Amino acid sequence: MGNKKQNFARFGVATKGWVYFLIGGLTAFSAFGLGGEKSGSSNALDFISQQAFGKILLVITAIGLIGYMFWRWYQSFADPKNTGTDYKAIVKRVSYFISGAFYGLLAFSAIKQVLGSSSEGGGNSFFMKMLDYKVVAIIIGLALLGKSIYEFYQAYSGKFREEVDEADLSEKAKKLVVSAAKVGFTARGIVVGIMAFLMFRAAFSASAETVDKTQAFGFLQNEFGSVILGVIATGLIAYGAFMLIKAKYSSLSIN
């Protein structure tokens, strides 16, 4: 049973990597004038749905996202790596739970598309309602800021090495994994940091501005140009590739 759970979790990690691969790829294509569009998670689902056998692919994606939710919630509740119950451990385990919940909602959005409902607007409406409450918006902004800082910490502390079993990789492959992770976590840190800024701006301006990756990409392009947007989007492709590698080599401790 443990192997089945582990394989389900691995499939979930790989699915997250695939979603980020699409987000980064579509946004990079848009930035470099090759088609595509600035994309968040919902745009990635829309892209999948428009392909041949789109509904089948969406079902597979939804199952994978549920697998990732399972893995994050397993980390949160079962604590397979004995994170503990001190303050830092509780914060980490709560972050696992929130991450799982987000991908669970994304899976629900994919299922809605399969059943014929549009995924557009739901998440944005949710945030618009939340932005009516300044305190809540500030709390979300602080959470995003903390997430951004942690992404940079992951990138430059080498902490991510603990997540991947590199024993079966050649030295050349190890270097590629490490490089992809550093670039990917850095790109994620930048995007999430911009989302935090946009959330704070929305809170203090009392606007109903929607805040997601698409808005962050738009801000990047407007303020720093298409080339910078393309570079950071390419970094998200690297993050997606790292997650796919992690899905295969990571030591997922599941009983």
SVG drawing of the C-alpha trace seen along z (x, -y; Angstrom):
<svg xmlns="http://www.w3.org/2000/svg" viewBox="-21 -54 51 56">
<polyline fill="none" stroke="black" stroke-width="0.4" points="0.0,0.0 2.9,-2.3 4.2,-2.0 0.8,-2.9 0.6,-6.0 4.1,-6.9 3.5,-6.5 0.4,-8.7 2.4,-11.4 5.1,-11.2 2.5,-11.6 1.3,-14.6 4.7,-16.2 5.2,-15.5 1.8,-17.1 2.8,-20.2 6.0,-20.3 4.0,-19.9 1.6,-22.8 4.6,-25.1 6.2,-24.0 3.1,-25.2 2.9,-28.4 6.5,-29.3 6.3,-28.1 3.2,-30.0 4.4,-33.2 7.8,-33.0 6.3,-32.5 4.2,-35.6 7.1,-37.6 9.3,-36.8 6.4,-37.3 6.0,-33.7 2.4,-33.3 1.1,-32.1 -0.1,-34.4 0.9,-35.5 -0.4,-32.6 -1.4,-31.5 -2.6,-28.1 -6.1,-28.6 -4.6,-29.5 -2.6,-26.3 -5.8,-24.4 -7.4,-26.2 -4.5,-25.4 -4.8,-21.7 -8.5,-21.7 -8.0,-23.0 -5.7,-20.2 -6.7,-17.0 -8.4,-14.7 -8.5,-17.8 -11.1,-16.5 -9.1,-13.3 -5.9,-15.3 -7.8,-17.5 -9.0,-14.4 -5.5,-13.1 -4.2,-16.5 -6.9,-16.7 -6.0,-13.3 -2.3,-14.4 -3.2,-17.6 -5.2,-15.6 -2.0,-13.5 0.0,-16.6 -2.7,-17.7 -2.5,-14.2 1.3,-14.5 1.2,-18.0 -1.5,-17.0 0.4,-13.8 3.5,-16.0 1.3,-18.3 -0.5,-15.7 1.7,-12.6 5.0,-14.5 7.0,-11.8 10.4,-13.5 9.7,-14.2 9.6,-18.0 8.3,-18.2 5.9,-20.5 7.9,-23.6 7.0,-27.0 9.0,-26.6 7.7,-23.1 4.1,-24.2 4.6,-27.1 6.1,-24.6 3.3,-22.1 0.6,-24.7 2.3,-25.9 2.1,-22.3 -1.6,-22.2 -2.3,-25.5 -0.3,-24.4 -2.3,-21.2 -5.5,-23.1 -4.5,-25.4 -3.8,-22.5 -6.9,-20.7 -8.9,-23.8 -7.0,-23.8 -8.0,-20.1 -11.6,-21.1 -11.3,-23.8 -10.0,-21.2 -13.0,-18.9 -15.4,-21.8 -14.0,-22.4 -14.4,-18.7 -18.1,-19.0 -18.5,-22.0 -18.1,-24.9 -15.6,-27.6 -12.6,-27.9 -12.2,-31.6 -13.4,-34.1 -13.8,-31.8 -10.4,-32.4 -10.4,-36.1 -13.9,-36.6 -12.6,-35.0 -9.7,-37.4 -11.9,-40.4 -14.2,-39.5 -11.2,-39.1 -9.8,-42.4 -12.9,-44.1 -11.3,-43.3 -8.1,-45.3 -6.8,-43.2 -7.3,-39.9 -5.5,-41.3 -2.6,-42.4 -2.4,-39.0 -2.3,-37.4 0.3,-39.8 2.5,-39.0 2.0,-35.2 3.1,-35.8 6.1,-37.8 7.1,-35.0 6.7,-32.5 8.9,-34.7 11.7,-34.9 11.5,-31.2 11.9,-30.6 15.1,-32.6 16.2,-30.7 15.6,-27.4 17.5,-28.6 20.7,-29.8 20.9,-27.7 20.9,-24.5 18.0,-23.3 16.4,-21.7 19.1,-19.1 17.5,-17.4 14.4,-16.8 16.1,-14.9 17.9,-11.6 20.8,-12.3 22.5,-9.0 21.5,-7.6 22.4,-10.7 25.7,-11.3 27.8,-14.3 26.7,-16.1 23.1,-15.4 23.5,-16.6 24.9,-19.9 21.9,-20.3 19.4,-19.5 21.1,-22.0 21.2,-24.7 17.5,-24.2 16.5,-24.3 18.4,-27.5 17.0,-29.3 13.5,-27.9 13.3,-28.9 14.7,-32.3 12.1,-32.9 9.3,-31.7 10.6,-34.0 10.5,-37.0 7.0,-36.2 5.6,-35.6 7.3,-38.7 5.6,-40.8 2.3,-39.2 2.9,-40.2 3.6,-43.8 0.4,-43.9 -1.6,-42.5 -0.3,-45.2 -1.0,-47.9 -4.5,-46.6 -5.1,-46.6 -3.8,-50.1 -5.5,-51.6 -8.8,-49.9 -9.0,-48.6 -10.6,-45.4 -7.5,-44.5 -7.2,-40.8 -3.8,-39.3 -2.4,-36.2 0.6,-35.2 -1.0,-36.7 -1.0,-40.2 2.5,-39.6 3.7,-38.9 1.9,-42.0 3.6,-44.1 7.0,-42.6 6.4,-43.3 5.2,-46.9 8.0,-47.8 11.0,-45.9 10.2,-44.9 9.4,-41.7 13.0,-40.4 13.0,-40.3 9.6,-38.7 10.8,-36.1 13.9,-35.3 11.8,-34.9 9.2,-32.8 12.1,-30.6 13.1,-30.2 9.6,-28.8 10.1,-26.3 13.3,-25.3 11.3,-25.0 8.8,-22.7 11.7,-20.6 13.1,-20.4 9.8,-19.2 9.6,-16.5 13.1,-15.3 12.1,-15.5 9.1,-13.3 11.4,-10.5 14.3,-10.8 12.9,-12.5 12.8,-10.3 9.1,-10.5 8.7,-8.8 5.2,-7.3 4.2,-4.3"/>
</svg>
